[in-house]
Amino acid sequence: MSKQALTFSRNDSAKFFKTLNKRVNNYFKENNIKRTGNWKLYTKAIVMFSLLIVPVVLIFTVDLPSWVQVICMMVVGVGMAGVGMNVMHDANHGSFSSKKWVNKLMGSSIYILAGNDYNWKVQHNVLHHTYTNIQGHDEDIDAGRIIRFSKHTKWLKIHKYQRYYAFFLYGLLTVNWAITTDFKQTFVYLKRKLSYGKFPNPATQWTKLIVGKIIYYAIWVVLPLALGFTWWQVLIGFFIMHYTAGIILSVIFQLAHVMPNTDMPLPDENGNMKNTWAIHQLFTTSNFSPKSWLVEFYTGGLNRQVEHHLFAQISHIHYNRIAKIVKETAKEFSLPYNEYDTIWKAISEHYNQLKVLGRKPSLA
């Protein structure tokens, strides 16, 4: 961690977030707007669900050439990631709507994306947002033995080449969700008694998980087979869809945290961190492409991870407005505000970070 992070006092940390929170609250109060979604978000939801559903309907109802079917399944993958970032993500943070039932309904869209809401909320809302970039706690920087995302994880010889193969493996993210990850997470989270909100009845959670998977495979595998597609066509289409979504989601996630300008701090021998939660978020999180309308529209504001981590219960459609407040307040308190001008610059820097982390520690 940088010297600046080490020397920032607890009193100043508390003053920073109190000041920032007051200014952001004043923004919503003075403009008389809700912190949740509005017609812009609901329009985006329609667009993303259309990208997910329309190509599937075309494949099922129109005799399309094989190459067109491939393109359609890629678009479905784009829609899958789009629904995840714009609808499911906001809803499971409670910011899609001011109505709880709407958030619950929209948050349940994770089931048609191969996930499970209980697992996602624990991994993302609890572990990732609380212990951002802390090895052993934040599962988003744990890629097993194959990719080394943190300087605190064990180095293996294969990591020398991770900058070449990592991006190809990113596409397997949602495939793993569909097959194994959810079952492993449910077992571990229930055993550790982790939850976001009320702890679920284990039998109920396992039932929801299994029924959810049955419905998921019924939609994406059984239905196409029943409509006359061969097993290999279904398998290829399933893989293309998930691989496309996986690459998009993984890259967006990594550009926020596994970067040269973000820290990977560890607690001291007593389990305490050097900084308070809000300051920790500034040192471990990074933005990209703040001026790109298309990037911000499609990624659901996840290109503004600094704002998201500080104000996760504010809908992403407001991030571009409160970003100026966050940036100016961070500067006022001499705190970092990590940001890359373009997505391409961020991808390039992430590649370089994979290269650095792939070096043998004694040579790094």
Sequence and secondary structure as in RCSB ss.txt:
>XXXX:A:sequence
MSKQALTFSRNDSAKFFKTLNKRVNNYFKENNIKRTGNWKLYTKAIVMFSLLIVPVVLIFTVDLPSWVQVICMMV
VGVGMAGVGMNVMHDANHGSFSSKKWVNKLMGSSIYILAGNDYNWKVQHNVLHHTYTNIQGHDEDIDAGRIIRFS
KHTKWLKIHKYQRYYAFFLYGLLTVNWAITTDFKQTFVYLKRKLSYGKFPNPATQWTKLIVGKIIYYAIWVVLPL
ALGFTWWQVLIGFFIMHYTAGIILSVIFQLAHVMPNTDMPLPDENGNMKNTWAIHQLFTTSNFSPKSWLVEFYTG
GLNRQVEHHLFAQISHIHYNRIAKIVKETAKEFSLPYNEYDTIWKAISEHYNQLKVLGRKPSLA
>XXXX:A:secstr
  HHHHH  HHHHHHHHHHHHHHHHHHHHHTT  SS  HHHHHHHHHHHHHHHHHHHHHHHS   HHHHHHHHHH
HHHHHHHHIIIIIHHHHTT S SSHHHHHHHHGGGGGGT  HHHHIIIIIIIIHHSTT TTT GGG BTTTB  S
TTS   GGGGGHHHHHHHHHTTHHHHIIIIIHHHHHHHHHHHT  SSS   HHHHHHHHHHHHHHHHIIIIIHHH
HTT  HHHHHHHHHHHHHHHHHHHHHHHHHHHSSTTS      TTS  SS HHHHHHHH  EE TT HHHHHHHT
TTT HHHHHH TTS GGGHHHHHHHHHHHHHHTT    EESSHHHHHHHHHHHHHHHHS GGG 
